[in-house]
């Protein structure tokens, strides 16, 4: 197969399949992505006691895996079909346009959050420095102490990526890898596996250092004045993204539902608990604390350690089975009050999952405001729950608002 074959318009058969295949959205995709949005809000709110009990505290993986895995699945739907229908060049153009959108979302989130934290600090109600909490000192008080004083240019070119604002840059880099993966898939799916696994291996810091290959370790520097790297290494996290994409594209078959596989997944999930944050914190297991200190590289979040991958796939399999085919088990049955309440809750969660980018950006901004609200009002159980409900309401409102704008209701009125 030549390069022209890979980058040209699709074959007639592929185009016919892509055109005729109905786009049936799996409820599970939006449902679990919606849940992840609420969990991410909780996790990013400073001093939120609910953070101590989110799913991430019970195992190695957390809501980030849900977000990235589901983003891979959603990208297969949103962009994969473009490669089938219009060919590699136009499919790539569609991906680049999405990267452009995510880039400006990243920039907007940073400056909006920066403005908020400066304003809250200047109010001087709590005596706290809110931009300092995000480690943004270099912007205000230390920019003259390093060689390149243009910190804003460094930010705009992704050479300066503050920790709190690093998931969208990671997502952009992973998206930029998608055209190459799609090209390799047209040659041989085994090349996709070799590429994805190979890149992931080269992103593992401990592995590359143990093999004396540190010079070939894949990562991006997070700031020009130090050796700190991006917290979310895109070369590691692309593994979970392309796993989701591969399942949705049909490159990986659906796992069979068998008692043996269900038992294995359950054992892997339960075995994680003693080694988790809960195991160390609540059960005070010294051996687990020692194990975590010795084998931290296996579940390292920055490089996406292998145990995070195993734990997530095990957990995802269990909930995939529980949710039923295309999420059928999520639908309420009957007309009881409980069924009606669940039906409303399900619609809300699905809407939040469908508008994940807008909701995610809003959650990162709102989390800082929620932290300030609790600094002022206290962190009693009642206040904390009320503040979290406020945050949930904001996310829900943004999801429905974004959905309304995307529906372009003015076009319907114009044609009426």
Beta strands, then each sheet from edge to edge (+ up, - down):
end
